[in-house]
């Protein structure tokens, strides 16, 4: 199903100005194949906000410490267990000397699909390159508020500038097609018969079960026990000490 976008504004803004300030862990979900340029892209964002001397340090051993860190998840996943990656990012969040941690995610390259949603949950900002012209930005603020907006951008420009856009709702026909289908009739799923004919239902309803029959007697239902010669009878209640 195709998704359409319409511009909500004409004002150009730097993506870095929206995604970086006061946000330590920035997850980038890449659906376009920008990963080979991940270092160049993140370094350009840092330069826009902090000057040309700001650069990212690539994380390869999960023991690096730098002001700005870049994790290429598809590479790290081949060498480390997910818990080690999660632990490292959690330690970076606590480290006051680390200002930004960029986590570059290409879902198609991941061996474990749960990594993306888990890391997006850990992140303070999530940038998702939706297609060649659109991206989404989710920002979690310190107050607990969350904003999720869509933007147009030009991938050919050195600096990623964005214009806010509105994601169009799915068409009515598409929405109907996505509705949950009615559950199938269980009788049609097997090779044996599980439903009853009308005369079988009538016969079933007319049948009186033994316990129902004894309910109609004046003395009601009783359990009669006739001991055999080999039975070991005890006059005392064996459960007397249980207080039941």
MARMARDO-209508 format. One line per field, with one value per atom (N, C-alpha, C): x, y, z; residue in one letter; atom name. Coordinates in pm, 1 decimal. Atoms other than C-alpha are relative to their C-alpha. Last residue first. Example, Ala and Ser with C-alpha at 12.3 -4.5 7.8 and 13.67 -1.06 7.14 Angstrom:
REM MARMARDO-209508
X = [-82.0;1367.0;-77.0;89.0;1230.0;90.0] $
Y = [-119.0;-106.0;109.0;-119.0;-450.0;120.0] $
Z = [-6.0;714.0;73.0;0.0;780.0;0.0] $
residu = [s;s;s;a;a;a] $
atome = [N;CA;C;N;CA;C] $
***
This chain:
REM MARMARDO-209508
X = [80.8;-1302.5;-135.9;97.8;-1098.4;-79.8;-16.2;-812.2;-96.9;-99.7;-780.4;18.4;50.9;-1107.3;97.1;-31.0;-993.2;-41.8;-144.2;-967.4;40.8;-16.5;-1317.1;148.9;-35.2;-1329.1;16.6;116.4;-1521.5;30.3;-39.3;-1241.9;-116.9;85.0;-1326.0;50.5;-49.8;-1061.0;-76.1;-16.2;-1247.5;46.5;-141.7;-1177.0;22.2;-63.4;-1531.1;144.8;-34.4;-1679.6;69.3;-138.5;-1842.1;13.6;10.4;-2174.6;140.3;-125.2;-2168.7;-21.5;13.0;-2475.3;128.7;-110.0;-2431.4;-8.0;-74.9;-2761.4;115.3;-109.4;-2951.6;75.1;-115.6;-3281.7;106.5;-116.5;-3513.0;125.3;22.4;-3823.8;122.7;48.5;-3687.7;-16.8;146.4;-3662.0;-57.6;48.1;-3296.0;-152.1;12.2;-3223.1;-42.9;111.8;-3298.3;-19.6;123.0;-3069.2;-122.4;6.5;-2776.6;-123.7;28.5;-2848.5;-10.9;-119.2;-2870.3;-28.0;-12.5;-3205.2;120.0;-68.0;-3189.0;12.6;98.8;-3451.0;62.8;72.5;-3200.5;-100.2;-93.4;-2969.1;-71.9;-26.4;-3251.9;92.7;121.8;-3364.9;21.1;11.1;-3007.3;-121.8;-101.5;-2971.3;-2.1;52.0;-3303.6;100.1;111.0;-3185.2;-50.7;122.8;-2850.6;-110.8;110.6;-2540.3;-115.5;129.6;-2199.9;-108.5;9.7;-1855.0;-133.4;119.2;-1819.9;-6.1;103.6;-1474.4;-112.5;59.8;-1241.7;-108.8;-43.3;-1152.7;-70.3;-144.6;-1156.8;48.1;-56.8;-1511.2;150.0;46.1;-1681.3;62.7;-82.9;-1464.8;-39.9;85.7;-1641.0;83.1;65.4;-1372.1;-88.1;-57.9;-1301.2;-75.7;81.0;-1418.0;61.8;98.1;-1136.0;-77.1;-21.6;-965.8;-110.3;83.0;-996.9;23.1;-83.0;-701.2;-81.5;-76.8;-898.2;83.5;90.7;-1149.6;76.2;35.6;-873.4;-91.8;-112.8;-734.6;-32.5;-8.4;-1074.3;113.1;106.8;-1119.9;7.1;129.6;-786.7;-101.0;27.8;-503.7;-138.5;63.2;-442.8;-25.9;141.5;-201.5;-52.1;18.9;126.9;-148.7;106.7;161.8;-14.9;102.8;483.4;-101.7;100.4;735.0;-109.3;123.4;1014.6;-108.1;130.9;1362.3;-111.4;99.5;1721.7;-137.8;137.9;1979.3;-90.6;69.4;2306.3;-144.4;-96.2;2512.0;-61.9;-69.3;2213.4;93.1;-113.9;2120.3;80.0;-117.5;1894.9;124.7;-66.4;1645.3;127.5;-141.1;1407.0;55.4;-60.4;1033.9;147.0;-65.2;931.8;37.3;-51.5;708.8;53.0;33.9;647.8;66.3;-29.4;634.9;-48.1;48.5;648.3;43.1;-57.6;672.9;-61.3;76.8;615.2;75.2;82.0;783.4;-83.4;125.3;915.9;-88.1;-28.1;1266.0;-124.9;-46.8;1141.0;17.1;48.5;1120.5;59.3;-82.2;1159.7;-67.2;65.6;1031.4;94.8;-83.1;1141.8;-84.7;77.3;1004.4;97.0;-51.0;1165.9;-93.4;67.7;1054.2;67.8;35.5;1201.7;-55.0;-100.8;1387.1;-28.2;-24.0;1171.9;96.3;113.5;1097.2;15.1;4.8;1432.9;-104.2;29.3;1352.1;-6.9;13.2;1511.3;-22.8;-0.7;1449.0;-25.4;55.0;1538.7;8.7;68.6;1593.1;-62.8;-46.1;1680.3;-82.1;-107.5;1623.2;37.4;55.1;1285.2;105.1;82.7;1436.3;-64.6;-90.5;1702.0;-75.9;-58.9;1439.2;89.7;94.0;1233.7;58.6;44.7;1541.8;-99.8;-98.5;1696.0;-49.4;43.3;1382.1;97.0;89.7;1455.6;-42.5;104.6;1762.2;-93.6;31.0;1987.9;-113.8;-4.4;1983.5;-35.2;-127.4;2074.9;5.4;-15.9;1721.2;128.4;73.7;1670.6;20.6;57.0;1944.3;-68.4;71.1;2010.9;-50.4;47.8;2265.3;-56.2;14.8;2296.5;-63.4;77.8;2433.0;-1.9;-26.1;2546.5;-93.0;91.4;2568.3;47.6;110.4;2712.6;-101.1;57.5;2939.9;-120.2;-92.6;3148.2;-50.5;16.7;2855.9;91.8;-131.2;2849.5;-16.1;-36.2;2508.9;130.1;103.7;2369.5;32.6;-24.0;2698.3;-102.0;-113.4;2655.7;31.0;48.5;2307.5;111.4;77.7;2451.9;-52.7;-91.1;2716.9;-75.1;-72.8;2465.2;92.3;92.3;2234.7;73.0;25.4;2523.7;-91.0;-121.5;2635.9;-16.7;-7.1;2278.4;125.7;84.4;2251.3;12.0;136.7;2551.2;-84.2;40.8;2862.3;-143.5;-111.7;3060.8;-41.5;-73.9;2803.7;106.8;80.4;2566.9;74.0;-17.9;2836.7;-75.5;-136.3;2853.5;19.1;-17.4;2477.5;139.5;56.5;2446.1;23.9;61.5;2682.5;-51.8;10.8;2745.5;-68.8;82.9;2868.8;5.5;-22.0;3000.3;-96.3;100.5;3039.1;31.8;109.6;3220.6;-115.9;-23.8;3434.4;-121.5;56.9;3471.3;39.0;-42.8;3527.5;-69.8;-69.5;3475.4;48.9;91.8;3214.3;72.7;-33.7;3491.8;-92.4;-25.7;3397.9;21.0;-6.6;3248.8;15.5;67.4;3326.6;21.9;-95.3;3421.1;-74.6;41.2;3210.3;113.5;5.9;3346.7;-41.7;78.1;3315.9;-10.2;-89.0;3599.0;-74.7;-66.5;3380.7;87.7;-121.0;3147.5;71.3;-111.4;2898.6;128.7;39.3;2551.9;117.3;105.1;2612.4;-33.7;-61.5;2940.3;-101.5;-78.0;2766.1;62.3;94.8;2506.7;72.9;54.9;2782.1;-102.7;-100.3;2961.2;-49.9;3.7;2642.5;102.4;127.7;2609.4;-0.9;5.2;2976.9;-126.6;-95.6;2994.6;-4.2;47.9;2676.2;93.1;-30.2;2782.1;-39.8;-141.2;2804.6;42.4;-94.9;2473.0;146.7;-97.7;2269.1;114.1;-135.6;2087.3;104.0;-42.8;1735.0;139.4;69.4;1541.2;48.6;-34.6;1777.5;-70.2;49.5;1648.5;7.0;31.6;1865.5;-41.4;8.7;1867.2;-39.9;77.5;1984.5;5.1;-1.4;2097.8;-93.2;-127.9;2189.7;4.8;31.2;1912.4;130.9;46.2;1943.0;-41.6;-7.2;1978.3;-66.9;-114.1;2025.7;-10.7;-24.5;1708.8;104.8;119.7;1550.3;33.6;52.5;1862.0;-123.4;-83.2;2022.1;-50.4;42.0;1734.0;77.6;-101.1;1815.6;-52.5;-70.2;1501.6;106.3;-107.6;1332.8;67.9;-120.9;1002.9;101.8;-99.3;742.0;133.1;-73.0;497.7;93.6;72.6;238.0;65.1;-75.4;353.1;-91.5;27.9;152.7;72.5;-32.9;259.9;-38.3;-23.7;127.7;24.6;33.3;157.1;34.6;-78.3;148.6;-51.2;84.9;0.0;87.9] $
Y = [-25.8;-3037.9;-63.8;-105.9;-2998.5;36.7;-101.7;-3209.8;116.8;-99.2;-3416.4;112.7;-79.0;-3602.8;111.5;-141.6;-3711.0;90.5;-16.8;-4082.4;143.7;-80.7;-4069.9;21.1;-140.3;-4351.2;69.6;-72.8;-4671.2;148.0;-67.6;-4806.2;84.0;-110.3;-5058.9;57.0;-38.4;-5273.4;124.2;-143.7;-5431.3;23.9;-37.0;-5800.9;147.1;65.4;-5920.8;43.6;138.7;-5665.3;-58.5;47.4;-5344.7;-148.2;130.6;-5234.6;-56.9;75.5;-4864.4;-130.1;120.3;-4672.4;-81.0;89.4;-4318.3;-117.6;57.2;-4135.8;-82.3;89.2;-3904.8;-46.8;-60.5;-3760.8;-102.1;9.1;-3927.6;62.4;-66.7;-3803.5;-1.0;91.7;-3897.9;72.7;1.5;-3627.1;-93.4;-125.0;-3547.4;0.4;17.8;-3913.3;126.9;89.3;-3865.2;-12.4;-77.8;-3562.3;-85.1;-88.0;-3762.2;89.8;66.3;-4041.4;94.6;62.4;-3819.3;-56.9;-28.7;-3754.7;-75.7;101.7;-3744.5;46.0;85.8;-3522.8;-103.7;-76.9;-3245.5;-86.3;-35.6;-3488.8;74.0;121.1;-3638.9;28.8;31.9;-3292.3;-124.0;-97.3;-3194.1;-30.6;38.1;-3515.1;95.6;114.7;-3450.1;-47.0;-39.9;-3099.5;-117.1;-25.7;-3223.1;34.4;94.5;-3187.3;40.4;-61.6;-3019.4;-108.1;-43.3;-3172.3;70.7;-79.5;-3385.7;38.9;70.5;-3506.2;96.1;100.7;-3385.3;-79.1;138.9;-3064.2;-92.3;12.5;-2687.8;-144.5;8.1;-2639.8;-26.2;121.3;-2726.3;-16.9;115.4;-2465.2;-126.7;96.6;-2189.5;-123.3;104.2;-1938.9;-90.0;132.3;-1627.7;-106.7;76.8;-1306.7;-137.5;89.5;-1120.0;-75.3;139.0;-836.9;-86.3;45.4;-512.7;-148.4;33.5;-426.4;-47.9;120.9;-442.6;-44.2;114.9;-196.6;-129.2;27.5;48.7;-120.1;68.2;21.2;-35.9;135.6;98.0;-77.6;81.7;391.6;-143.1;-16.2;536.7;-95.3;102.9;528.9;22.2;120.9;854.3;-96.8;16.3;1100.1;-129.8;131.9;1165.8;-23.4;76.9;1536.5;-131.3;52.6;1714.7;-78.0;84.9;1932.3;-39.4;-78.4;2059.8;-91.6;65.1;1918.8;103.8;-95.8;2012.3;-61.0;48.1;1737.5;105.6;-16.3;1909.1;-45.6;37.8;1776.1;10.2;-112.3;1789.3;-49.9;-38.3;1495.8;115.1;83.8;1331.1;40.3;20.0;1621.9;-80.1;-38.6;1612.6;-29.8;17.5;1601.7;38.3;-110.1;1562.0;-42.2;41.4;1354.7;121.9;-81.0;1413.6;-55.7;86.9;1210.4;74.7;-55.7;1402.4;-92.2;59.7;1236.7;67.2;-18.2;1399.9;-59.8;118.1;1250.5;11.7;-13.9;1584.9;-124.2;30.3;1489.6;9.9;-113.3;1482.2;-39.8;19.7;1175.7;110.2;-61.8;1274.6;-21.6;17.3;1070.8;51.5;-30.3;1192.2;-12.4;-29.7;1060.0;21.1;62.1;1073.1;34.4;-22.6;1148.7;-74.7;-140.9;1199.7;29.1;-91.2;879.7;147.1;20.8;669.7;108.4;76.2;623.6;-33.7;-39.4;731.6;-88.4;109.0;682.1;55.4;-50.6;907.6;-119.4;105.2;797.8;67.1;-44.1;1030.2;-116.2;-125.2;946.2;63.1;-126.6;584.3;118.4;-56.7;283.6;140.7;-25.7;202.3;64.6;-119.7;241.8;36.5;-115.0;-5.1;130.0;-13.9;-261.5;123.0;-61.8;-203.6;18.9;-134.6;-257.2;58.8;-101.5;-550.5;141.0;-75.2;-765.0;112.2;-112.5;-865.8;81.4;3.8;-1074.4;118.7;141.2;-1147.5;-15.6;51.4;-784.6;-148.2;66.3;-684.6;-67.6;112.7;-603.3;-78.0;116.6;-388.6;-121.8;44.7;-142.0;-133.3;127.6;35.2;-21.0;10.4;310.5;-139.9;143.8;382.4;-14.6;27.8;733.0;-151.2;135.7;799.3;-23.1;60.7;1166.1;-140.2;-91.0;1358.9;-61.0;32.5;1104.2;90.2;-47.7;1249.7;-29.2;-143.9;1219.4;54.2;-65.1;840.7;147.7;-43.5;706.7;79.7;-93.4;686.1;55.9;-130.3;532.7;104.0;-62.0;252.1;137.1;-42.8;176.3;67.2;-122.1;168.9;53.5;-108.1;-80.6;131.3;-42.3;-299.5;117.4;-75.6;-313.6;55.1;-127.5;-416.1;87.4;-78.4;-684.5;137.3;-53.7;-812.2;84.8;-118.5;-842.7;60.6;38.7;-1078.3;125.7;-4.4;-947.1;-46.7;23.4;-998.5;-10.5;119.3;-1030.8;-38.1;118.3;-788.8;-128.7;40.7;-522.0;-128.7;48.0;-497.7;-53.4;121.3;-474.3;-59.0;118.1;-231.6;-128.0;60.3;34.1;-136.6;145.5;217.2;-42.1;53.6;578.8;-152.5;139.4;764.2;-42.5;35.3;1135.1;-140.4;-95.4;1251.3;-35.9;-123.7;941.6;90.0;-113.5;617.0;127.9;-134.9;292.0;104.7;-56.0;-39.6;141.5;-24.3;-196.7;40.5;94.7;-326.1;10.5;134.1;-169.5;-104.4;100.4;170.2;-136.9;126.7;435.8;-98.2;109.6;775.4;-130.5;120.9;1064.0;-101.0;120.2;1405.5;-118.9;108.8;1758.2;-115.8;91.1;1981.2;-118.6;95.5;2142.4;-100.1;-45.5;2313.5;-113.7;-25.6;2207.7;45.8;-42.9;2195.7;45.1;-101.5;2181.4;55.1;-124.5;1997.0;113.0;-57.3;1731.8;132.8;-49.5;1670.7;65.9;-125.7;1651.4;57.6;-105.0;1391.8;134.1;-39.0;1184.1;108.4;-65.1;1184.1;48.4;-131.8;1113.3;75.4;-87.6;830.9;141.2;-31.4;671.3;95.0;-141.0;694.4;41.9;-26.1;317.0;143.9;48.1;289.6;23.4;-104.9;510.9;-49.9;42.8;206.7;108.8;-44.4;348.8;-47.0;83.6;190.8;26.1;-29.0;325.6;-99.2;116.4;339.3;30.1;-30.4;595.8;-129.7;118.9;572.4;44.0;-24.6;880.1;-125.6;116.6;827.5;26.3;72.2;1147.0;-114.4;140.8;1393.7;-78.0;62.2;1741.9;-146.2;-71.6;1895.2;-74.0;14.3;1627.6;70.5;132.6;1554.4;-4.2;63.4;1886.4;-124.6;-90.7;2093.9;-56.8;10.3;1798.2;89.5;117.6;1788.1;-13.3;104.6;2142.3;-117.1;14.2;2342.9;-107.8;98.0;2475.7;1.0;-43.9;2662.4;-113.2;-28.6;2578.7;40.2;-124.8;2410.3;19.9;-79.8;2133.4;135.6;-97.7;1960.8;74.8;-136.3;1661.2;97.0;-106.3;1298.9;133.4;-131.8;985.3;101.6;-104.8;624.7;132.9;-121.6;335.4;102.4;-119.7;0.0;123.9] $
Z = [118.7;5691.8;15.2;-29.5;6008.8;-126.2;103.8;5872.6;16.0;-41.0;6188.4;-100.5;-114.3;6123.6;40.4;25.0;5778.2;113.8;23.3;5862.1;-24.4;121.0;6016.1;-23.6;-20.5;6267.7;-134.2;-48.6;6203.3;19.2;-123.6;5987.3;45.2;-44.3;5721.1;131.0;-132.4;5554.3;43.6;-26.4;5262.7;142.2;-5.8;5196.5;32.8;-114.4;5284.4;16.3;23.2;5044.5;123.2;-17.0;5154.6;-31.5;-64.0;5004.7;11.6;-3.1;4927.4;77.0;-82.1;4816.8;-9.9;31.4;4689.1;96.6;-111.0;4690.8;-54.3;35.2;4451.4;123.6;64.3;4561.4;-33.2;-88.1;4812.1;-60.7;-129.0;4633.3;90.0;-103.4;4287.7;132.0;0.0;4015.1;105.8;-60.0;4088.6;11.5;-144.3;4021.0;71.3;-31.7;3650.8;151.2;12.0;3617.0;34.4;-116.8;3754.4;-5.1;-128.8;3508.8;117.5;-55.0;3196.0;138.6;-143.1;3036.4;55.3;-80.2;2655.9;144.7;-65.4;2492.9;92.0;-101.1;2416.0;76.7;-108.1;2238.3;112.7;-77.9;2035.6;117.4;-75.3;1923.8;86.8;-108.8;1824.8;86.3;-98.4;1625.0;118.8;-75.7;1448.9;104.4;-86.8;1352.4;82.4;73.0;1219.5;98.1;-11.4;1429.6;-90.0;-25.4;1378.1;-5.4;-139.3;1426.0;29.2;-26.6;1113.8;147.3;-73.8;1017.3;36.3;87.2;745.1;69.8;-15.3;925.3;-96.3;-8.5;875.0;5.3;134.2;747.2;1.1;66.1;1076.6;-137.9;-37.2;1252.7;-73.9;-69.0;1051.6;34.4;79.4;960.9;86.5;-24.0;1170.5;-77.8;-92.3;1003.5;20.0;60.8;836.4;108.0;-36.8;1021.9;-58.6;-110.1;834.7;25.2;-115.1;618.4;118.2;29.4;294.0;116.9;-2.6;436.6;-22.7;-138.6;519.4;10.5;-62.9;169.1;143.1;55.4;19.1;63.8;-56.5;254.3;-50.7;64.1;161.1;59.1;100.6;410.0;-58.3;-52.1;590.8;-112.6;32.9;434.5;57.3;60.5;612.6;-21.0;-64.4;672.5;-74.6;89.6;589.7;81.4;-64.1;773.7;-99.2;-2.9;554.2;55.7;3.5;605.7;0.8;-44.7;542.1;-22.1;7.5;522.5;61.7;-128.5;450.2;-16.0;-104.0;159.7;138.6;-62.5;-76.1;110.0;82.0;-296.8;60.9;-29.1;-36.8;-78.3;128.5;-48.8;24.2;3.1;246.7;-139.1;131.2;319.1;9.5;69.8;681.9;-141.9;129.9;906.2;-73.7;116.1;1276.4;-125.3;116.1;1596.4;-124.3;126.3;1925.3;-113.9;119.6;2266.3;-122.4;123.5;2603.7;-118.3;23.5;2909.8;-125.7;-75.4;3035.4;-11.9;-140.5;2921.2;86.5;-79.0;2562.7;146.0;-137.0;2341.7;86.9;-104.5;1977.5;134.9;-129.3;1683.5;107.2;-116.7;1342.7;125.1;-121.0;1016.2;114.5;-121.2;675.1;114.7;-127.7;323.6;114.2;-20.5;-22.4;138.2;53.3;-108.7;28.1;142.3;122.0;-46.7;51.7;491.8;-147.9;140.7;634.6;-67.7;92.7;1001.1;-141.1;135.9;1263.9;-91.5;101.9;1623.1;-135.2;128.2;1911.3;-97.3;-33.8;2279.0;-124.4;56.8;2200.7;49.9;-81.7;2427.2;-43.8;-132.7;2267.3;90.6;14.3;1921.2;133.5;0.0;2035.5;-21.0;-133.4;2131.9;6.5;-94.0;1817.1;139.7;37.8;1594.9;98.6;-33.6;1782.1;-31.1;-118.1;1773.3;35.8;30.6;1412.1;121.4;-103.0;1509.9;-20.5;-20.6;1210.7;100.7;-136.4;1104.2;2.9;-26.2;748.9;136.7;91.7;632.6;25.8;-47.3;945.1;-89.2;127.4;858.9;29.7;9.2;1188.2;-142.2;137.6;1259.8;-23.0;25.9;1632.7;-137.9;120.5;1695.7;-23.3;47.8;2052.6;-118.8;96.7;2145.8;-36.2;31.2;2439.6;-95.4;130.7;2605.9;-24.8;103.0;2890.5;-141.1;21.6;3133.6;-108.1;5.1;3098.6;-35.4;-135.7;3208.0;1.9;-45.9;2853.2;137.6;62.6;2742.2;45.4;-68.9;2995.5;-58.5;-131.4;2857.4;79.8;21.0;2505.6;133.0;36.6;2614.0;-18.5;-121.0;2796.2;-31.1;-85.0;2493.4;122.7;67.1;2268.8;86.3;-11.6;2513.2;-64.1;-136.4;2549.6;20.0;-19.8;2171.1;139.2;-32.1;2153.1;22.6;-140.1;1984.6;15.7;-91.4;1665.8;146.3;40.6;1387.1;101.9;-29.6;1562.0;-36.3;-138.7;1566.4;31.4;-21.2;1188.9;141.3;80.2;1124.4;15.8;-65.6;1417.3;-80.0;118.0;1289.3;43.8;2.2;1616.2;-129.0;108.2;1601.7;3.3;36.3;1907.0;-110.8;99.4;1985.9;-54.0;-14.5;2298.3;-92.6;73.3;2301.7;18.4;-73.3;2492.7;-73.2;36.4;2309.9;86.6;-116.1;2490.1;-27.7;-112.7;2264.2;127.4;-107.2;2033.9;121.4;54.4;1697.3;108.3;-106.4;1780.0;-63.5;28.4;1520.6;113.9;-13.1;1662.0;-20.4;-71.3;1536.5;3.5;83.5;1445.9;85.5;-61.5;1587.3;-98.6;-72.4;1463.6;61.9;88.0;1195.7;73.6;68.5;1439.9;-71.2;-93.1;1708.4;-68.1;-133.8;1549.8;86.8;6.4;1175.8;137.8;47.8;1225.9;-4.4;-110.5;1435.8;-40.2;-99.7;1165.0;116.4;52.4;903.0;97.0;-21.2;1118.9;-52.4;-141.9;1132.4;30.8;-32.7;753.1;143.9;64.8;677.5;40.0;-69.1;931.7;-56.5;-135.4;800.0;73.0;-26.4;435.2;141.2;33.1;379.4;28.5;-100.3;575.1;-37.2;-27.5;340.1;89.4;32.2;199.0;17.6;132.9;175.8;-38.3;98.1;463.3;-142.4;139.3;731.3;-92.2;72.4;1086.5;-148.8;140.1;1264.7;-68.5;85.9;1644.3;-140.4;122.2;1835.2;-86.5;88.9;2193.8;-117.2;-4.8;2381.4;-100.1;25.2;2294.9;-6.7;-124.8;2444.4;-17.6;-127.5;2096.4;114.7;-90.4;1827.4;135.0;-56.0;1629.1;110.2;-56.0;1536.7;81.0;-102.1;1483.0;67.6;-120.0;1304.8;112.3;-75.2;1058.5;130.2;-4.1;956.2;82.5;-127.3;890.7;-14.7;-3.5;577.6;135.7;-71.3;618.8;6.0;102.8;352.6;62.7;-18.5;588.4;-117.7;-97.5;604.0;19.5;-79.6;288.4;96.4;44.7;174.0;92.1;-94.3;197.1;-62.4;58.1;27.6;110.0;-95.1;139.6;-62.8;7.5;-104.6;99.2;0.0;0.0;0.0] $
residu = [x;x;x;x;x;x;x;x;x;x;x;x;x;x;x;x;x;x;x;x;x;x;x;x;x;x;x;x;x;x;x;x;x;x;x;x;x;x;x;x;x;x;x;x;x;x;x;x;x;x;x;x;x;x;x;x;x;x;x;x;x;x;x;x;x;x;x;x;x;x;x;x;x;x;x;x;x;x;x;x;x;x;x;x;x;x;x;x;x;x;x;x;x;x;x;x;x;x;x;x;x;x;x;x;x;x;x;x;x;x;x;x;x;x;x;x;x;x;x;x;x;x;x;x;x;x;x;x;x;x;x;x;x;x;x;x;x;x;x;x;x;x;x;x;x;x;x;x;x;x;x;x;x;x;x;x;x;x;x;x;x;x;x;x;x;x;x;x;x;x;x;x;x;x;x;x;x;x;x;x;x;x;x;x;x;x;x;x;x;x;x;x;x;x;x;x;x;x;x;x;x;x;x;x;x;x;x;x;x;x;x;x;x;x;x;x;x;x;x;x;x;x;x;x;x;x;x;x;x;x;x;x;x;x;x;x;x;x;x;x;x;x;x;x;x;x;x;x;x;x;x;x;x;x;x;x;x;x;x;x;x;x;x;x;x;x;x;x;x;x;x;x;x;x;x;x;x;x;x;x;x;x;x;x;x;x;x;x;x;x;x;x;x;x;x;x;x;x;x;x;x;x;x;x;x;x;x;x;x;x;x;x;x;x;x;x;x;x;x;x;x;x;x;x;x;x;x;x;x;x;x;x;x;x;x;x;x;x;x;x;x;x;x;x;x;x;x;x;x;x;x;x;x;x;x;x;x;x;x;x;x;x;x;x;x;x;x;x;x;x;x;x;x;x;x;x;x;x;x;x;x;x;x;x;x;x;x;x;x;x;x;x;x;x;x;x;x;x;x;x;x;x;x;x;x;x;x;x;x;x;x;x;x;x;x;x;x;x;x;x;x;x;x;x;x;x;x;x;x;x;x;x;x;x;x;x;x;x;x;x;x;x;x;x;x;x;x;x;x;x;x;x;x;x;x;x;x;x;x;x;x;x;x;x;x;x;x;x;x;x;x;x;x;x;x;x;x;x;x;x;x;x;x;x;x;x;x;x;x;x;x;x;x;x;x;x;x;x;x;x;x;x;x;x;x;x;x;x;x;x;x;x;x;x;x;x;x;x;x;x;x;x;x;x;x;x;x;x;x;x;x;x;x;x;x;x;x;x;x;x;x;x;x;x;x;x;x;x;x;x;x;x;x;x;x;x;x;x;x;x;x;x;x;x;x;x;x;x;x;x;x;x;x;x;x;x;x;x;x;x;x;x;x;x;x;x;x;x;x;x;x;x;x;x;x;x;x;x;x;x;x;x;x;x;x;x;x;x;x;x;x;x;x;x;x;x;x;x;x;x;x;x;x;x;x;x;x;x;x;x;x;x;x;x;x;x;x;x;x;x;x;x;x;x;x;x;x;x;x;x;x;x;x;x;x;x;x;x;x;x;x;x;x;x;x;x;x;x;x;x;x;x;x;x;x;x;x;x;x;x;x;x;x;x;x;x;x;x;x;x;x;x;x;x;x;x;x;x;x;x;x;x;x;x;x;x;x;x;x;x;x;x;x;x;x;x;x;x;x;x;x;x;x;x;x;x;x;x;x;x;x;x] $
atome = [N;CA;C;N;CA;C;N;CA;C;N;CA;C;N;CA;C;N;CA;C;N;CA;C;N;CA;C;N;CA;C;N;CA;C;N;CA;C;N;CA;C;N;CA;C;N;CA;C;N;CA;C;N;CA;C;N;CA;C;N;CA;C;N;CA;C;N;CA;C;N;CA;C;N;CA;C;N;CA;C;N;CA;C;N;CA;C;N;CA;C;N;CA;C;N;CA;C;N;CA;C;N;CA;C;N;CA;C;N;CA;C;N;CA;C;N;CA;C;N;CA;C;N;CA;C;N;CA;C;N;CA;C;N;CA;C;N;CA;C;N;CA;C;N;CA;C;N;CA;C;N;CA;C;N;CA;C;N;CA;C;N;CA;C;N;CA;C;N;CA;C;N;CA;C;N;CA;C;N;CA;C;N;CA;C;N;CA;C;N;CA;C;N;CA;C;N;CA;C;N;CA;C;N;CA;C;N;CA;C;N;CA;C;N;CA;C;N;CA;C;N;CA;C;N;CA;C;N;CA;C;N;CA;C;N;CA;C;N;CA;C;N;CA;C;N;CA;C;N;CA;C;N;CA;C;N;CA;C;N;CA;C;N;CA;C;N;CA;C;N;CA;C;N;CA;C;N;CA;C;N;CA;C;N;CA;C;N;CA;C;N;CA;C;N;CA;C;N;CA;C;N;CA;C;N;CA;C;N;CA;C;N;CA;C;N;CA;C;N;CA;C;N;CA;C;N;CA;C;N;CA;C;N;CA;C;N;CA;C;N;CA;C;N;CA;C;N;CA;C;N;CA;C;N;CA;C;N;CA;C;N;CA;C;N;CA;C;N;CA;C;N;CA;C;N;CA;C;N;CA;C;N;CA;C;N;CA;C;N;CA;C;N;CA;C;N;CA;C;N;CA;C;N;CA;C;N;CA;C;N;CA;C;N;CA;C;N;CA;C;N;CA;C;N;CA;C;N;CA;C;N;CA;C;N;CA;C;N;CA;C;N;CA;C;N;CA;C;N;CA;C;N;CA;C;N;CA;C;N;CA;C;N;CA;C;N;CA;C;N;CA;C;N;CA;C;N;CA;C;N;CA;C;N;CA;C;N;CA;C;N;CA;C;N;CA;C;N;CA;C;N;CA;C;N;CA;C;N;CA;C;N;CA;C;N;CA;C;N;CA;C;N;CA;C;N;CA;C;N;CA;C;N;CA;C;N;CA;C;N;CA;C;N;CA;C;N;CA;C;N;CA;C;N;CA;C;N;CA;C;N;CA;C;N;CA;C;N;CA;C;N;CA;C;N;CA;C;N;CA;C;N;CA;C;N;CA;C;N;CA;C;N;CA;C;N;CA;C;N;CA;C;N;CA;C;N;CA;C;N;CA;C;N;CA;C;N;CA;C;N;CA;C;N;CA;C;N;CA;C;N;CA;C;N;CA;C;N;CA;C;N;CA;C;N;CA;C;N;CA;C;N;CA;C;N;CA;C;N;CA;C;N;CA;C;N;CA;C;N;CA;C;N;CA;C;N;CA;C;N;CA;C;N;CA;C;N;CA;C;N;CA;C;N;CA;C;N;CA;C;N;CA;C;N;CA;C;N;CA;C;N;CA;C;N;CA;C;N;CA;C;N;CA;C;N;CA;C;N;CA;C;N;CA;C;N;CA;C;N;CA;C;N;CA;C;N;CA;C;N;CA;C;N;CA;C;N;CA;C;N;CA;C;N;CA;C;N;CA;C;N;CA;C;N;CA;C;N;CA;C;N;CA;C;N;CA;C;N;CA;C;N;CA;C;N;CA;C;N;CA;C;N;CA;C;N;CA;C;N;CA;C;N;CA;C;N;CA;C;N;CA;C;N;CA;C;N;CA;C;N;CA;C;N;CA;C;N;CA;C;N;CA;C;N;CA;C;N;CA;C;N;CA;C] $
***
